[in-house]
Amino acid sequence: MSALNKTNADRLRAKLLEAVVKCSERCLYHSAKWAAELATSLPSLSSSNHSFETDPDSPMQDAEPPHPSPSAISSNPDPQEARLEAQELSQYLLAKTYFDCREFDRCAAVFLPPNTAQNPLSPKSPKVTVHTPTKATKGKAKVISSRGSMAPSNDLPALSQKSLFLALYAKYMSGEKRKAEDSEMLLGPADGGSTVNKELVGLSRSLAGWFTERTAKGMESSNQGWLEYLYGVVLAKAKTEEDAKRWLIKSVRLAPFNWGAWLALVELLSHVEDLQKIVPELPQNLMTLMFHLYASQELYQHTEAVHESLTELQRVFPESQFLKTQRALLYYHSKEFEEAETIFSSLLNASPHRIDSLDHYSNILYVMSNRPKLAFLAQIATATDKFRPETCCVVGNYYSLKSEHEKAVMYFRRALTLDRNFLSAWTLMGHEYVEMKNTHAAIESYRRAVDVNRKDYRAWYGLGQTYEVLEMHFYALFYFQRAASLRPYDPKMWQAMGQCYDRVDRPMQSIKAYKRALVAGTYYETGNSSFGSGASTGEPPSGVMDPEILYQIALMHEKLNNEDEAANYMELTIAQEEGPAINSDDEEEGNDHVERTGGTGVTNTTSRARMWLAKWEAKRGGLQRAMELANELCQDGVEVEEAKALIREMRARIDGDGGLRGGR
């Protein structure tokens, strides 16, 4: 995809600005903000040869802009909808002001009948089939099926789709507000995360009836996509996920620039297979490319193809902060922290008041142990808006890096008080409770994190670690498997599984898991290609391997009484000190010689492997080799006393053998 020419850029800018107006009219402010920022990131009109002067002293100051700006209220090409919108204009503006003042019930009452507005839309209707989701979930209420045996009737007044969306969306937000008010103290004795939005059932019934009536009258072609989006959100909240996907796909086909619909669709994807399954059903346009990029990033697919797709989009939107953030997150997921930090730092310099995604930036600085920069970030975020969940997470990470875990928990709890669905805060609070040895609170925090986003491998991994601390290894194994399924190229996940299999006395499965960890380790070293150089051929991975994993594989073979194979892996462990050998030709001298790439150097793990080999050689009679290994241990400075004792034993045995030979 090349950069757009002026005509196409102006057309795309007009579409985005129109989306800003339409989203703002429906109080979808996050989607409006996203579209406005994207429109601004297009190449500037002033760079064109047809740009007009903005200097007040210029003789061209009275010239008209080359393209008319969109009006504050959008027009509607459908004459019936346009007539209804014109009739409802004063009521619509009144309802919108109520919504902006967060008077949601009052907003809904402007358009909905008094009995409907005052009383929550009743779930008790003989026309509706009530059932529980097929997939059991903790603390979820019964929901309305959109495929009941009897079609629900439409009890909504005849309104324009814009006014109807605003009224029903206000009911939805009223339910969300009441749900937050009814929630118990965070992680308190009665806080089980089971509080639900009581408006969902009635909204589902009303929207199902409205769509059924439209279909019966053959009016589906005049649908605008906004009510489909709301219906998809309601069904997703009620855990009717397949139906939710279907309606959200309908929505993005009709209103492709509503970014909120794409985000809701991403939340319903658990694996890459889910993404691949729905891609053929999506419209073939720029927004689908944007969605595919964002979904791939959320599913931790940091492949070369994803980076290339991002590069193509950045040619269209060269100044997009959203796309730059996606690039930084891709680097973050692939553990390229320096590159990610550089991008976030440039974003902060360009827009110091931008709070979005600063929680991810603070995670990167935390991993890099960059305390001064993390302190600076916390100061900037607090000065900008101290009551944003992202700000609280930044400050919490700062205190965590200072090992002040109680203060860190306080800020993470504050973030969750502001937004109970803020994923980073749940996961980070779980980490802090692990540090504080409060395993019960850690488990609950991690569980709530996966309730918010089941794609969060950090929460699954944290659950596994916490159950390992409790020595509940089968539980830990289950959670490590979930984490590994989300991050199959992360060696840490497979290494944790290998340790778990070892503790439940399954050495063969442990060896397989450790070998997967070795292969996964090369994924990051070879530019994120498939599985590394030896993944498809079954050959051992090239490059420096993790000595600890090799050592654990050797111990598993020892458990299986396969000491020869254990010795081979111990030798391989020691070989990582100098790195792999590379044969190179010396053209001047005409002979080959071996070069060594950078290895790990002497570590505790390689020293333990050397000690094991020394004892094994002594046991099988290789006294000279055992002596050499023991001397190397003395030089390493690890296990020196045990190594000296082994040397004395070897010398005694060698002298004893020599005395016997002399007697003969």
N, C-alpha and C positions, 0 to 999 in steps of 0.2 A: 504494500500500500504506500503510494507516494504522497507527498504533501499536496494539499488541495489547491486548485487554482482559485482566483478571486471569486468567480461566480459560485462555485461549489461551497467555498468557505462562507460566503454571505448567505447562501441558502441554508447551510447547516446552522449558522448563528441565528438565523431567523427562527428555525425550528426549535432550537434550545431556548431562545427567549420566549417563544410562545409557550413552551413547556413550563418555564418559570412562572408565567402569568397563570396558567391553568392549575398548576400545583398550589400556587399561593391562594387562588380562589377557593380551593378545596381544603385549605389549611394544612397541606402536606409540606411543611416548611423545610424539612430536611431534604426532601427531593427537590424543592425549588432552589435551595442553596447549592446543591450539587450541580444542577443544570446551569445555574448562573455562573458558578466558578468555571465550569467546563466551557461555556460560551466565551468567557473572558480570556481563557487560555488559548483560544484560536489566534492565528496570526493577526496582528493589529491592522485595522483599516488604514492607519497612517502610513504603513509601509507600502501601500499601493500607489500606483501612479495617479489614481483617480481620487486621492484623499483630498479633503477639503480643509481650508485653513481654520484654525481655532484661535488665532491671535485676534484680540478685540480690535486692534488697529488695522487689521487687514481689510482690503477692499472686498474680500470674499466673505466677510463675517455674516452677511445676510443670506448667504447661499443656503439652499436646502440640502439636508443630508441626502446621500445617494439612495438610501433605502429608508422607507418609513419605519419608525419604531413601533413595536406592538403597543396597543392601548392597555390601560390598566385593567380593563375588563374585556375578556376575549369575546369574539363573535362566534356564532354557531351557524354552520352551513345548512343544518336541518331546519326548515321553516317552522315546523311544529315546536321543536325544542326552543328555537329563537323566540317564538311568540310567548311560550311559557316563561322563559327567562325574563323577558321584558315585563310581563305581568307581575312577576315575583321579585323584581329588582329591589324595591324598598325593603321587603321582608328579608330578602337574602342578605342585604347589607346589614340589617339589624342582627340577624342570626350570626353573621360572621364576626361582628364586633363582640357579641356575647362569647363566641368561641375564643376569640383572641384574649378575652379577659378571663378565660378558663371557667366560664359559667356554662358548662356543657349541657346540663339538664335544661337550662333556660334557652339555650340555642336550639336544642331538639324540639322544645315546646312551641317554637315559632311556626314550624311546619307540620309536626305530627299532631294528630287529634289529642284533645286534653286527656281522655282516658288512657291513651297510649303513652303520652309523655309523662304523666304523673305516676303511672303504674308500669313497672318494667314489663317489656313485651312478654306476655305470658307464655311459658313453655307448655302449659296444659291445653293442648288442642287435640281434639279427636282426629284431626286431619293429618297428624304428624306421627311418624314412627320414631320412637326413642330407642336407642340401642347404645351399647358400650363399644368402644373401639376394639377391633380384632386384636390389636397389639396392646397387651396390658401394660399400663404405666402407673407409677406411684402417685396416688393422690389426685387423679384426674376425674373430673365430673363426667356424667353422662352427656352425650351430645346428640344433636339432631342430624339425622342422615339426610343428605340431599336426594336420596333415592328411595324415599319411603314408598310403601305399597299404595298409598293414596296421595295424590299431588296436593300440597298445601295451597290454600287460597290466598289471594293477594289482599291483605288488609291495609295496604298503604294508600295514602291519598294520591290523586293525580298531580304529580309535580314534575318539574323538569329534572333531568338526571343530575344536574349540578346541585340543585337545592336538596334533592333526595339524598345524595351522597353526603352533603354537609350535615343534614339532620341525623342520618344513621351513624355517620362517623362520630358525631357528638355523643350519641348514645354509647357507642363503643368506648370512647374516651372517658365518659362518665363511669362506665363499669370498671375501667382500668384505675381511675382515680379512687373509686370506692374500694376496690381490691387492695390498693396500697394502704388506705386508711384502716381497713379491717385486718391487715397483716399484723401478727404479733411481733414482739421485740425480736430483733435479728438473732437467730440461733438460740432463742429462748426456749423454755420447756414446751410451749405450745406452737412453736414455729416449725411446722413440718413442710412448708412450701406447698401446702394443699389449698390455699386460698385461691378462688377462681373468680373470673369476671362473670358476674351473674347476668350480664346482658347477652352473653354469647348465644344462648339457646333461642331467645326471642329474635335476635338479629338473624340467625341462621334460618329460622322459620319464615321471617318476613321476606328476606332476600330470595329464598327458594320460591316462595309464592310469586314474587314479582317477576323473576326470570321465567317461571312456568307460564305465567300469563302472557309475557312478551313472546315466548315461543309459540303459544297457541294462536296468537294474533298475527304471526309472521312478521314481527317487528325486530327480530334479532339483528338485522343488518344495520339498524340505526343505533345500536348500543355503542357507547363511547369508551368502555374499558375501565372506567373508574369504579363502578359498582362491582364489576368482576373482581377487581383488586381487593375491595373491602370484603367481599364474600370469601375470597381465597384466604385472607388474613384471619377471618373468623373461623373458618374450617381448620386452618393450621393451629390456631390457639386451642381448638377443641380436639386436636390430635387426629383429625380425619385427613391424613396427609395426602393420600392419593387424589382425593377430590380437590384438595387445596392446590395441588400442582396443576390439575386440569384447569381450574378457574384462573390461576395466576398466568398460565400460558395464554389463555384467552385474553387476559388483560394486556399482556405485553404485546400481543399481536395488534390490539386496537389502540393502545396508548404506549408506544415503545419508549418514550422519553420520561416515563414515570419511574425513576430509579428505585423508589420504594418497592415496587412490584418485583423488580429483579432481585433486590435484597431479600425479600420474603421468600423468593424461589430458592435462593442460595441456602437459606436456613433449612430447607427441606432436603438438601442433598447430604447423604452420609458418606458416600464413596465416589470415586472417579467414575465407576460404572453407572451411577445414577445420573451424573452429568452427561455422559456419552449417550445415555438412553433418551434424554429429553432434547438434545441438540437438534435432531431432525425436525422436531415439532416447532422450533422457534423461527421467528422471521429472519430472513437473511439481510441484516442491515448492520450498521455500525454499532448499535446498542447491543446486539448479540455478541459481537466481538468483545465489547467492554465487559459484558456479563461473563463470558467464557474466561477472560483473563482473571476477573475478580474471583470467580468460583474456583479456578485452578489454584490461585494463591491461598484461598481459604481451605482448600483440600491439600495444601502443602506440596503442590506439583511444581517444583522449581526447576523444570527441565529447560533445555536450550530452546525448545519450541515455544515455551511460554515466554521466555525472554525475547525471542524474535517477534512474537505477537505484540508484546508490550512496546518494543522499539517501533513497530509499524504504527501503533496508535499514537506514540509520541511524535511521529512525523506530522500527524494531523493536529494534535494538541500539544505543541512544543512546550508550553508554559504550565501545563496542568499539574497542580500540586497533588491531586488525587493519583495520577499515574506515577509521579515520582515516589509517592508513598508506597504504591504497590511494588515498585522496583526495590525499595528499601526492605520491604517485608519479605520479598523473595530472597534477597541476600540473607536476611535474618533467619529464615527457615533453613537455608542451606549452610548456616553457621559461618557465613562470611561477614563477621561482625564489623570489621574495619570499613568495608564498602557500605554496609547499611548505615553505620554511624556517620560516615561522610555525607550521605544523602540527607539524612535527618538534620544534620548540622546546617547544611545549606538551606533546607526548608525553613529552619528556625531563623536563620539570618534574613531570609527573604520576607518572612511573615512571622514576626516575633509574638503576635497576639493569637496565632492559630493554635488551638488546644487539641484539635483532632489528632488521634494516634500518638499523642505524647506518652501514653502509657507504654506503648511498644518501644519507643525511644528510650524510656527509662529502664526497661528490661535489658536492652542492649548495653547501656552504660553500666548496669548492675553486673551483667556477665563479664564485662571488660574490667570491672572493679575501678571504674573511672569516677572516683568519689567527687573530685572538684567539679567536674562538668555536670554530674548528677545534682550536686548542690545548686549550681547555677540554674539548671533546668527547673528545679523545684521552686527557686526564687522567682523565675520569670512566670511560671504557670500560676503561682499563688498571687502574684501581682496582677495577673490578667483576670483570673476568675477562680477564686478559692473554693467555690461551690460547684465545680464540675467534677464528675467521677474520675476523669483522667488526671486532674490535678491532685486529687487525693491519692491516687495510685502512684504518681510520681513522688510525692512526699513520703508515702509508705515505703517505697523502694529505697529512698534515701536513708530512712531510719533503719531499715533492714540491713543495709550495707554497713551501717554503724553498729550492728548487732543489738540495737534497741528494739527488740521484737515486740514488746508490749505497745510501744508507740506506733510501730508499723501496723499492728492489728487495729489499733484505734482509727487510723486513717483509712484502712481498707474497709472497716465497718462503716465509716462515714460515707465512703463511696457507695456502698450498698444501700445505705439509708437514702441516698439521693436517687439511686437507680438499682433496684434489686435484680435486674437482668444484666448487670454489667459484668461480663465474663471474667475479665482480668482480675477484678477484685476478689471474686470467689476463689480463683486458683491461687493467687498470691497469698491470700489469707490462710489457705490450707497449708502452703509452704511454711508460713510463720508458725502455725500451730504445731507442725512437725518439729520445728526448731525448739519450741517451748515444751515438747514432750506431751502435748495435749492431743492424744491420738483420736479421741472421740470427736472433738471439735474439728480436727483436720479431716476426718472421714466425712463428716457432714458437709464441710465446706466443699470438698472435692465432689461429693454427690450433687450438690446444688449446682456446681459448675457444669457437670455433664448434663444436668437437666436443662440448663440454659443453652448449651451448645455441645452436642454429643460428639462433635468433631475435635474437641479440645484434647489432644493426646497428652498434654501436660497434666490434666486432671486425672485421666485414667492411669497414667504412670505414677502420679502421687498416691492414688488409692492403692496401687500395688506396693509401693514402698511402705505405706503406713501399715498395711496388713502384714508385710514382712517383719516390721518391728514387733507386731503382736504375735509373730510366729504362726500365723494362719496362712500357710504357704499355698494351699490350693486356691484360696480366695485371691491371694496376690498373683498367682499364675494366671487366673482368669483376666484380671485387670491389665497385666502386662501384655497378654495376648491382644486385648482390645487396643492398647497403645501401639503395639507393633503393627497391627492391621492398618492403622492410620499413618504410621511412619515406618514403612517397611525398609527404608534405606538408612535408618538411624541405628548405628551399632549399639547404642546404649540400651535400646529396647530389647534387642536379642540377647545382649549380655545379661540383663536382668532376668530374662526368661531362663537362660542357662543356669544361673545361680539358683533359681527356684526349682528347676528340675533336679538339680543336685541335692537340694535339701529334702525333696520328697523321694529321693533314692531312685531316680530314673536317669542313670548316666548316659544311656544311648541318646535319649531325647535332648539331654544337656549338651552332648557333643554336637548334635545337629544345630541346636540354637547358637552355640558358640561359633560354629562355622558360618552360619548366616551373619553373625556379627562381624566376622572377618571380611566377608564379601561386601557387606553393607558399608564397612569402613572405607573401602576403595571407592565407593560412590562419590564421596566428597572429594577424594584425591584426584579423580580423573575427569573433573569438569562436569559432574552430575550426569554422566552417561550411563544409561541403563543400569547395570549392576556392577560395573567395573570390568576390567579386562578379562578376567577369568570366569565371569558369571555364567556365560552360556556354554563354555567348553568344559566346565568342571575342573579346570586347572586352578591351582592355588593362586590367589590374587597377588598381583605384583605390587611393588612398593613396600614401604616399611609397614609392618603389621603391629598390632597392639600386643606387646609381650605378655600382658596380663591374661588376655584371652587365650593365647597359645599355651600359657602355663596351665590354665584351667582345663584346657582340652587334654593336656598331658596327664593331669591328675585324674581326669575321668577315665582315660585309658588304663591308668594304674588300678583304678577301682575295678575295672573289668579284667584285671590280671593280664593285660596286654602290655607288658613292660617294654618290649622292643619298640612298639609304636609310641609309648609314652616317652621313651628316650629320644626318638626322632623329633617329637614336638619340643622337648627340652632343648635339644640342639638348635632348633629353629628359633626358640625364645632367645637364646644367647646370641644368635646371629643378628638379631635386630639391633644390637648395640652399635654395630658398624654399618648397618643398612645393607640393602641388596647389592650383589656383585653385578657389575656391568662390564662385559668384554668389549674392549676397544682395540683397534689396530693402530700400531705405531708404524707409520709409513716410513719414517726416516731410518729406524733401526731394523724394520722388517720383521718384527715379532709382535705377538699379542701380549697384552698385559691386562690385569683386572683392576678396575677402579671401583671404589665404594662410594655410594651416595650417603648423605647424612643419615645416621641412625639415631637411636634413642640415647646412646651412651649407657653407662652402668646405672642400673636402677635396682631397687630392692627385689623386684620380680626376677630380673635376670640373675641376680646373685642367688636367689632361692633355687632357680633352675640349675645354676652351676653346682650348688651344694648337692642337689638331688642327683645330678649326673656323677659327681665325685663319689657319692656313696654307692650308686649303682655300679660304677666301674670297679670299685673296691670289692663289692659283693661278687661280681662275676670274674674277678681276678685280673682286671686291667689296672694293675697297681701304678704303672708309670703314668697313665692318663689321669688316674685319680689324683696322683701327686701334683700334676700340672694344674688341674682344676682347683685344688686346694690352695696352691701358691697364688693363683689368680685371685682367689677369694681374699687372701691376705692383702693383696695389693688394692682390691676394691674397697677395703675397710668395712665390709659388711660380714657379720657372723665370723669375726676374726678368731675368737677363742675356739669356736667349734672347728674352724678350718685348721687351726694349729694342732688341735687334738687329733684331727684326721691325718695331718702330716706325720705326727709322731707315730701314729698307728701304722701308716704306710711304710715309714722307715723301718719300724720294728719287723714288719712282715718281709720287707725286702732283705734286711739283714739276716733274718731267719732263713729265708730261702737260700741266700748266699752261703751261710754256714753249713747247711745241709749238703750243698753242692761240693764245698771244700772237703767235707768228711768223706765223700765218695772218692 
